Amino acid sequence: MLRRVITKHADPAGEIQEPDSSRVALTWSGEPGRLEELTHGMLLDQAERAAGALARLGVRAGDRVAVHLPLVPESVIATLACGRLEAIRTTLPVSLTVPELVARTRESSTRVVITADAAFWDGAVRPVKPLLDHALARAAAAGETPVRTVLVVNRCSRPVSWKPGRDLWWHEALEGRTPACR
């Protein structure tokens, strides 16, 4: 149903029309002076590719996918991808502290998290993935079921710690370069 809602809209006469795939569907402006525009076609294509990546990672209907992203286009794409799979999107705000991230990942029982390397806030680059890594390490030390996969969106081109076998680049996953379900 979500796919139908997103791919079609009603015109003033009440008739369902396919959106023009070349019309801008999403405009995002970030720091420093960064502007991104995605057309309907681009947005739906990326959502389809993200859904494929999540499915290859074993996400099925009813599974939870945690999204730990700043307000960026990939957050919208992740939401659409979850809708395509009938998975449940769980939001982990980037403002959460490490103890709050530990509690939220435990409560959600998520096995896949989508995060960013870093993000811009108030003109400065702030860590995103390092906080998640710290929270996941703390949860694992407490004997909690570990997150299986962390998809990392490259937003600030900053070096990040990497856990082989768990961490994957978002853009590579969307290109189909993800391992099969583990």
HELIX and SHEET records of a PDB file:
HELIX    1   1 LEU A    2  THR A    7  1                                   6    
HELIX    2   2 HIS A   40  ARG A   56  1                                  17    
HELIX    3   3 PRO A   73  LEU A   85  1                                  13    
HELIX    4   4 VAL A   98  SER A  108  1                                  11    
HELIX    5   5 LYS A  129  ALA A  141  1                                  13    
HELIX    6   6 TRP A  170  LEU A  174  1                                   5    
SHEET    1   A 2 HIS A   9  ALA A  10  0                                        
SHEET    2   A 2 ILE A  16  GLN A  17 -1                                        
SHEET    1   B 2 VAL A  24  GLY A  30  0                                        
SHEET    2   B 2 ARG A  34  THR A  39 -1                                        
SHEET    1   C 5 ILE A  88  THR A  91  0                                        
SHEET    2   C 5 ARG A  64  HIS A  68  1                                        
SHEET    3   C 5 VAL A 112  ALA A 116  1                                        
SHEET    4   C 5 THR A 149  VAL A 153  1                                        
SHEET    5   C 5 ASP A 167  TRP A 169  1                                        
SHEET    1   D 2 ALA A 118  TRP A 121  0                                        
SHEET    2   D 2 ALA A 124  PRO A 127 -1                                        
END                                                                             
